[in-house]
Amino acid sequence: MNNRLKTYGNVMISTPTDTLTLQDVRDFVDTLEALGVPNTNILLDGFLTYEYMTEHVQVISCGEHDPNEPDKLDFLIPNHECVVDDEN
């Protein structure tokens, strides 16, 4: 009897679904690397996001609009703090 069917195995590696930490992502990638999964492999499902929260928001008027137009506001959100040395 000639069997033309192929047998497939399925292994799922998943991060936690409730709260995902950066360490969870690192562990996930480390596991894929340990299994020899190539970088060209396509991840079929997933969504990563990082939300940066700060109270240091600057509101400015956009300078690209005609002065007769109502104000168009932009928000500047710095992602670092500069320390200026006034002694030089």
N, C-alpha and C positions, 0 to 999 in steps of 0.2 A: 504494500500500500504506500503510495507516494503522497506525503503530506505537504501541501503547498502553503499552509498557514505559517505565519511568522509569530513568534512569541516575543512580546515586549514587556519590559519591566518598567515600573514607574516609581520614582523616588521623589518625594516633595520635601524641599527644605524651605522652611518658612520662618520669618521673624514673628515676634509677638504681634497680635492684631489690635491690642488695646492701646498700649503706650509704647511707642518705638523710640529707643534712645540711639544716639550715635554709636554707642558701643554695640548695640544689637546689629546695626548695619555693618560695622567692622567685623563682628563675629560671622555674619552671613557671608561676607566677601571672603573671609579667611577660610570658611568651610568650602566654598566653591573652589578656591585656589587649592586646597588640600585634596579635593576630588579631581583636580586637573581640568576643570571646566575652562575652555578657552575664552579669551576676551571677546571673541566674535559671537559668542552665544547670545541669543536674544532672550530677554526676560519677558515672559508673556503677560505678566500682570504685576502691577505694583505702582506705588505713587509715593515719592519722597518729597517732603517740603521742609523748609526751615523758616521759621518766623522770627524775625529780629524785632524785639520790642524795646522802645526807648521813650523817655520823656523829653529828650533833647530834639525837638522838632522846631525848625525855623520856618515861618510862613513869609514868603516874599511875593511881591508883584512881578509878573512876567514882563520883561522889558521888550518883548517882541510885538506888542499890541499898540495900536494908535491911542494916544492920550485921551481921545474922546470916547473910547470904548469903556464899558464897565471893567473893573479890575478883574483880571484873570490871575488867580493865585497858584503858586507852586509851593511845594513842601520840600524842604531840604532836611534830610535825615543823615547826620554824620554817623559813620560806622567806626570811628576811632576818635581819640582825643589827642590833641597836640599839646605838648608842654613847651612853652616858649621860654628860653633862657634869656632874660633881660640883661644879664651881666656882660654880654659880649658887645 
